[in-house]
């Protein structure tokens, strides 16, 4: 799952907003005139409100919008009817290590009893017990959907 805080636009907006705010504060100490006159000027308001707006949009609103429209974190509907078959693990990779249920990508060879075996790449969130069963060459149980044989669920 991609992290929307690593988006270049998010980084740019928060950096520009921080530079605007800190530059505005430093400028108030460097000017030779009365600082309170500067506080009433339009330039002060543009940098203060513009910098705060860039930080709020870059740090809060943009990541929320990107997470809402990203399809990487959406879960597929559970399989309601299907067949429990054996599958051989060809290769697997851990995608994230931050939560109890960790997301993995697994390359499997599905071995249904009634037809020829086929290969598939599958992403799913698994708990630690399920992950411990994933070893290259190991045989695991998968639930294959009755409607779409490419739609599987690791048991």
Backbone as CSV, one residue per row, in Angstrom:
resi,resn,N_x,N_y,N_z,CA_x,CA_y,CA_z,C_x,C_y,C_z
1,UNK,0.839,-1.164,0.000,0.000,0.000,0.000,0.885,1.227,0.000
2,UNK,0.632,2.136,-0.862,1.436,3.333,-0.942,1.050,4.313,0.142
3,UNK,2.055,5.030,0.587,1.825,6.024,1.620,1.635,7.366,0.937
4,UNK,0.490,8.005,1.167,0.197,9.260,0.477,0.989,10.428,1.044
5,UNK,1.634,10.259,2.220,2.477,11.325,2.750,3.793,11.409,1.984
6,UNK,4.137,10.380,1.221,5.353,10.405,0.410,5.110,10.967,-0.979
7,UNK,3.917,11.427,-1.249,3.597,12.013,-2.535,4.412,13.299,-2.711
8,UNK,5.006,13.520,-3.886,5.808,14.723,-4.096,5.020,16.024,-3.910
9,UNK,3.754,16.028,-4.285,2.947,17.234,-4.115,2.725,17.551,-2.639
10,UNK,2.553,16.526,-1.830,2.394,16.716,-0.389,3.657,17.303,0.210
11,UNK,4.790,16.751,-0.173,6.068,17.267,0.332,6.293,18.707,-0.115
12,UNK,5.967,18.995,-1.370,6.151,20.345,-1.891,5.287,21.355,-1.144
13,UNK,4.012,21.026,-0.950,3.114,21.970,-0.280,3.525,22.228,1.165
14,UNK,3.900,21.191,1.903,4.305,21.411,3.290,5.626,22.172,3.370
15,UNK,6.533,21.918,2.435,7.806,22.645,2.426,7.590,24.114,2.084
16,UNK,6.804,24.396,1.059,6.524,25.788,0.678,5.799,26.509,1.803
17,UNK,4.835,25.864,2.428,4.110,26.479,3.534,5.008,26.786,4.709
18,UNK,5.914,25.866,5.031,6.845,26.098,6.145,7.798,27.242,5.829
19,UNK,8.295,27.289,4.607,9.201,28.381,4.206,8.467,29.719,4.267
20,UNK,7.219,29.745,3.829,6.447,30.998,3.869,6.245,31.468,5.309
21,UNK,5.882,30.570,6.198,5.637,30.972,7.591,6.920,31.386,8.301
22,UNK,7.970,30.563,8.193,9.211,30.901,8.878,9.883,32.119,8.248
23,UNK,9.796,32.236,6.934,10.342,33.428,6.278,9.612,34.681,6.711
24,UNK,8.323,34.590,6.894,7.529,35.717,7.358,7.930,36.121,8.781
25,UNK,8.141,35.121,9.634,8.546,35.428,11.013,9.927,36.061,11.057
26,UNK,10.859,35.524,10.271,12.220,36.071,10.261,12.214,37.484,9.684
27,UNK,11.410,37.722,8.664,11.357,39.040,8.045,10.859,40.106,9.025
28,UNK,9.932,39.737,9.920,9.440,40.731,10.889,10.545,41.194,11.824
29,UNK,11.529,40.339,12.098,12.645,40.742,12.965,13.739,41.476,12.201
30,UNK,13.799,41.316,10.895,14.861,41.926,10.111,14.513,43.304,9.561
31,UNK,13.241,43.648,9.506,12.888,44.949,8.927,13.246,46.062,9.907
32,UNK,13.597,47.207,9.360,14.033,48.337,10.184,12.866,49.186,10.658
33,UNK,11.723,49.053,10.024,10.571,49.857,10.439,9.856,49.169,11.595
34,UNK,8.830,49.784,12.030,8.038,49.239,13.133,7.391,47.919,12.694
35,UNK,7.619,46.814,13.451,7.044,45.531,13.044,5.517,45.533,13.044
36,UNK,4.889,46.355,13.884,3.431,46.348,13.950,2.811,46.929,12.682
37,UNK,3.556,47.780,11.977,3.072,48.254,10.683,3.093,47.120,9.660
38,UNK,4.090,46.269,9.765,4.182,45.129,8.853,3.048,44.128,9.112
39,UNK,2.641,43.995,10.361,1.562,43.052,10.689,0.251,43.427,9.998
40,UNK,0.064,44.715,9.725,-1.166,45.158,9.064,-1.078,45.135,7.539
41,UNK,0.103,44.880,6.999,0.282,44.935,5.548,-0.292,43.680,4.879
42,UNK,-0.690,43.817,3.607,-1.214,42.656,2.876,-0.165,41.563,2.677
43,UNK,1.104,41.932,2.598,2.169,40.952,2.406,2.242,39.987,3.591
44,UNK,2.107,40.520,4.799,2.119,39.685,5.999,0.953,38.697,5.976
45,UNK,-0.220,39.186,5.608,-1.399,38.316,5.590,-1.279,37.239,4.514
46,UNK,-0.741,37.597,3.349,-0.584,36.624,2.260,0.356,35.503,2.684
47,UNK,1.506,35.865,3.280,2.466,34.845,3.681,1.966,34.020,4.867
48,UNK,1.290,34.654,5.807,0.801,33.914,6.974,-0.313,32.955,6.589
49,UNK,-1.362,33.476,5.969,-2.498,32.623,5.622,-2.157,31.662,4.486
50,UNK,-1.359,32.109,3.538,-0.943,31.231,2.441,-0.066,30.089,2.925
51,UNK,0.873,30.394,3.822,1.729,29.347,4.375,0.939,28.347,5.194
52,UNK,0.018,28.850,6.028,-0.814,27.953,6.834,-1.711,27.099,5.927
53,UNK,-2.243,27.703,4.870,-3.098,26.948,3.949,-2.296,25.860,3.228
54,UNK,-1.075,26.168,2.803,-0.239,25.162,2.140,0.061,23.993,3.071
55,UNK,0.350,24.288,4.337,0.641,23.217,5.297,-0.601,22.372,5.551
56,UNK,-1.746,23.008,5.737,-2.979,22.257,6.006,-3.347,21.397,4.800
57,UNK,-3.274,21.948,3.609,-3.621,21.179,2.416,-2.605,20.059,2.192
58,UNK,-1.315,20.367,2.336,-0.281,19.364,2.077,-0.204,18.275,3.119
59,UNK,-0.471,18.620,4.380,-0.317,17.630,5.446,-1.607,16.894,5.778
60,UNK,-2.764,17.492,5.525,-4.012,16.874,5.945,-4.966,16.566,4.791
61,UNK,-5.328,17.578,4.017,-6.364,17.383,3.006,-5.903,16.523,1.833
62,UNK,-4.738,16.809,1.287,-4.255,16.057,0.128,-4.043,14.572,0.440
63,UNK,-3.417,14.198,1.578,-3.312,12.762,1.872,-4.670,12.083,2.053
64,UNK,-5.650,12.790,2.642,-6.974,12.192,2.786,-7.612,11.960,1.426
65,UNK,-7.482,12.931,0.531,-8.058,12.796,-0.808,-7.356,11.685,-1.580
66,UNK,-6.021,11.613,-1.477,-5.288,10.569,-2.190,-5.610,9.184,-1.643
67,UNK,-5.776,9.062,-0.337,-6.153,7.765,0.236,-7.556,7.362,-0.175
68,UNK,-8.444,8.327,-0.294,-9.818,8.007,-0.680,-9.884,7.469,-2.103
69,UNK,-9.088,8.059,-3.004,-9.153,7.662,-4.404,-8.143,6.583,-4.783
70,UNK,-7.300,6.143,-3.848,-6.355,5.081,-4.187,-7.059,3.746,-4.069
71,UNK,-6.799,2.883,-5.016,-7.446,1.578,-5.030,-6.545,0.505,-4.446
72,UNK,-5.364,0.876,-3.969,-4.442,-0.127,-3.453,-4.872,-0.636,-2.086
73,UNK,-5.547,0.177,-1.305,-5.931,-0.241,0.026,-7.296,-0.880,0.107
74,UNK,-8.015,-0.932,-0.969,-9.364,-1.493,-0.936,-9.294,-3.008,-0.877
75,UNK,-10.156,-3.577,-0.082,-10.181,-5.023,0.070,-11.208,-5.621,-0.889
76,UNK,-10.873,-6.795,-1.387,-11.818,-7.480,-2.261,-12.885,-8.149,-1.402
77,UNK,-14.006,-8.389,-1.999,-15.096,-9.045,-1.279,-14.703,-10.488,-0.995
78,UNK,-15.057,-10.994,0.179,-14.710,-12.380,0.489,-15.451,-13.356,-0.430
79,UNK,-14.817,-14.472,-0.679,-15.404,-15.485,-1.549,-16.490,-16.213,-0.766
80,UNK,-17.699,-16.242,-1.316,-18.821,-16.880,-0.616,-18.974,-18.347,-1.006
81,UNK,-18.697,-18.676,-2.252,-18.803,-20.074,-2.676,-17.592,-20.406,-3.534
82,UNK,-17.025,-21.569,-3.274,-15.857,-21.971,-4.038,-15.380,-23.338,-3.621
83,UNK,-14.202,-23.680,-4.083,-13.637,-24.997,-3.844,-12.308,-24.833,-3.114
84,UNK,-12.078,-25.633,-2.093,-10.833,-25.624,-1.343,-9.840,-26.535,-2.055
85,UNK,-8.740,-25.974,-2.549,-7.754,-26.756,-3.303,-6.352,-26.498,-2.754
86,UNK,-5.425,-27.331,-3.173,-4.019,-27.196,-2.808,-3.349,-26.217,-3.766
87,UNK,-2.345,-25.518,-3.251,-1.553,-24.609,-4.078,-0.103,-24.661,-3.615
88,UNK,0.814,-24.539,-4.545,2.236,-24.517,-4.230,2.726,-23.067,-4.245
89,UNK,3.445,-22.683,-3.207,4.001,-21.339,-3.112,5.273,-21.298,-3.947
90,UNK,5.280,-20.491,-4.996,6.473,-20.331,-5.822,7.393,-19.252,-5.255
91,UNK,6.788,-18.124,-4.883,7.555,-16.999,-4.350,6.595,-16.118,-3.571
92,UNK,7.075,-15.473,-2.524,6.233,-14.548,-1.774,7.082,-13.396,-1.256
93,UNK,6.395,-12.265,-1.022,7.093,-11.062,-0.575,6.187,-10.305,0.387
94,UNK,6.770,-9.825,1.467,6.053,-9.026,2.455,6.002,-7.589,1.968
95,UNK,4.802,-6.989,1.905,4.665,-5.620,1.398,4.755,-4.578,2.509
96,UNK,4.193,-4.860,3.686,4.314,-3.916,4.799,4.557,-4.694,6.077
97,UNK,5.219,-4.045,7.040,5.581,-4.713,8.287,5.023,-3.978,9.497
98,UNK,4.031,-3.119,9.311,3.609,-2.226,10.372,2.430,-2.708,11.198
99,UNK,1.623,-3.597,10.695,0.397,-3.936,11.405,0.376,-5.419,11.767
100,UNK,-0.636,-5.816,12.533,-0.779,-7.229,12.895,-1.068,-8.075,11.670
101,UNK,-2.008,-7.636,10.846,-2.278,-8.313,9.580,-1.405,-7.681,8.520
102,UNK,-0.446,-8.448,8.030,0.528,-7.903,7.087,0.135,-8.273,5.666
103,UNK,0.367,-7.325,4.759,0.009,-7.524,3.355,1.164,-8.215,2.642
104,UNK,0.837,-9.278,1.919,1.843,-10.035,1.184,1.395,-10.190,-0.271
105,UNK,2.374,-10.394,-1.124,2.097,-10.757,-2.513,2.709,-12.144,-2.705
106,UNK,1.902,-13.066,-3.232,2.301,-14.468,-3.332,2.119,-14.936,-4.770
107,UNK,3.143,-15.588,-5.293,3.037,-16.250,-6.596,2.759,-17.720,-6.313
108,UNK,1.602,-18.196,-6.753,1.141,-19.544,-6.460,0.914,-20.329,-7.736
109,UNK,1.034,-21.641,-7.622,0.563,-22.545,-8.657,-0.630,-23.281,-8.067
110,UNK,-1.811,-22.977,-8.577,-3.040,-23.590,-8.102,-3.141,-24.979,-8.733
111,UNK,-3.424,-25.979,-7.906,-3.483,-27.351,-8.383,-4.875,-27.942,-8.130
112,UNK,-5.861,-27.558,-8.956,-7.205,-28.123,-8.765,-7.226,-29.588,-9.190
113,UNK,-8.048,-30.411,-8.521,-8.063,-31.846,-8.855,-8.701,-32.159,-10.207
114,UNK,-9.566,-31.289,-10.704,-10.310,-31.604,-11.925,-9.721,-31.018,-13.192
115,UNK,-8.629,-30.265,-13.094,-8.042,-29.687,-14.308,-6.559,-29.424,-14.099
116,UNK,-5.922,-28.890,-15.142,-4.489,-28.619,-15.118,-4.180,-27.465,-14.168
117,UNK,-3.020,-27.506,-13.527,-2.611,-26.435,-12.626,-2.300,-25.155,-13.375
118,UNK,-2.453,-24.016,-12.704,-2.176,-22.721,-13.322,-1.533,-21.808,-12.288
119,UNK,-0.755,-20.830,-12.791,-0.040,-19.897,-11.911,-0.838,-18.621,-11.745
120,UNK,-0.677,-18.011,-10.576,-1.398,-16.781,-10.264,-0.553,-15.971,-9.280
121,UNK,-0.667,-14.645,-9.380,-0.064,-13.745,-8.405,-1.201,-13.127,-7.610
122,UNK,-1.090,-13.197,-6.283,-2.206,-12.820,-5.415,-1.704,-11.938,-4.270
123,UNK,-2.481,-10.891,-3.954,-2.190,-10.020,-2.806,-3.274,-10.220,-1.765
124,UNK,-2.851,-10.329,-0.500,-3.822,-10.522,0.574,-3.183,-10.128,1.896
125,UNK,-4.024,-9.709,2.852,-3.561,-9.473,4.216,-3.641,-10.782,4.979
126,UNK,-2.533,-11.146,5.630,-2.469,-12.389,6.379,-1.972,-12.114,7.791
127,UNK,-2.351,-12.988,8.736,-1.826,-12.847,10.090,-0.503,-13.608,10.192
128,UNK,0.131,-13.530,11.359,1.462,-14.128,11.530,1.452,-15.640,11.346
129,UNK,0.391,-16.310,11.767,0.325,-17.767,11.635,0.250,-18.159,10.167
130,UNK,-0.536,-17.426,9.384,-0.635,-17.731,7.954,0.679,-17.429,7.242
131,UNK,1.351,-16.352,7.660,2.620,-15.989,7.012,3.685,-17.040,7.300
132,UNK,3.645,-17.635,8.500,4.654,-18.644,8.832,4.542,-19.880,7.934
133,UNK,3.375,-20.122,7.337,3.189,-21.255,6.430,3.719,-20.962,5.033
134,UNK,3.960,-19.680,4.724,4.420,-19.313,3.381,5.928,-19.516,3.269
135,UNK,6.302,-20.607,2.644,7.696,-20.866,2.328,7.752,-21.350,0.894
136,UNK,8.819,-20.996,0.201,8.930,-21.389,-1.205,8.869,-22.906,-1.331
137,UNK,7.949,-23.386,-2.169,7.762,-24.807,-2.387,6.737,-25.451,-1.459
138,UNK,6.228,-24.722,-0.468,5.264,-25.278,0.481,3.893,-25.408,-0.168
139,UNK,3.132,-26.384,0.314,1.766,-26.581,-0.157,0.818,-25.956,0.868
140,UNK,-0.111,-25.109,0.380,-1.077,-24.452,1.258,-2.483,-24.657,0.702
141,UNK,-3.469,-24.399,1.547,-4.871,-24.505,1.144,-5.354,-23.122,0.692
142,UNK,-6.017,-23.067,-0.465,-6.620,-21.830,-0.945,-8.069,-22.107,-1.331
143,UNK,-8.883,-21.102,-1.171,-10.277,-21.183,-1.591,-10.392,-20.512,-2.949
144,UNK,-10.786,-21.271,-3.949,-10.907,-20.765,-5.318,-12.373,-20.458,-5.575
145,UNK,-12.645,-19.273,-6.079,-14.012,-18.855,-6.367,-14.624,-19.728,-7.451
146,UNK,-15.924,-20.016,-7.298,-16.628,-20.830,-8.294,-16.859,-20.056,-9.583
147,UNK,-16.992,-18.738,-9.479,-17.282,-17.931,-10.674,-16.022,-17.509,-11.414
148,UNK,-14.935,-17.239,-10.680,-13.700,-16.776,-11.301,-12.533,-17.543,-10.695
149,UNK,-11.925,-18.452,-11.445,-10.830,-19.259,-10.880,-9.588,-18.446,-10.532
150,UNK,-9.473,-17.205,-11.017,-8.333,-16.360,-10.668,-8.559,-15.628,-9.350
151,UNK,-9.765,-15.657,-8.832,-10.094,-15.027,-7.558,-9.919,-16.077,-6.458
152,UNK,-8.891,-15.901,-5.622,-8.604,-16.902,-4.584,-8.508,-16.217,-3.231
153,UNK,-8.492,-17.042,-2.207,-8.329,-16.559,-0.838,-7.488,-17.595,-0.099
154,UNK,-6.385,-17.152,0.486,-5.510,-18.070,1.229,-6.171,-18.395,2.558
155,UNK,-6.208,-19.659,2.896,-6.839,-20.100,4.153,-5.826,-20.207,5.268
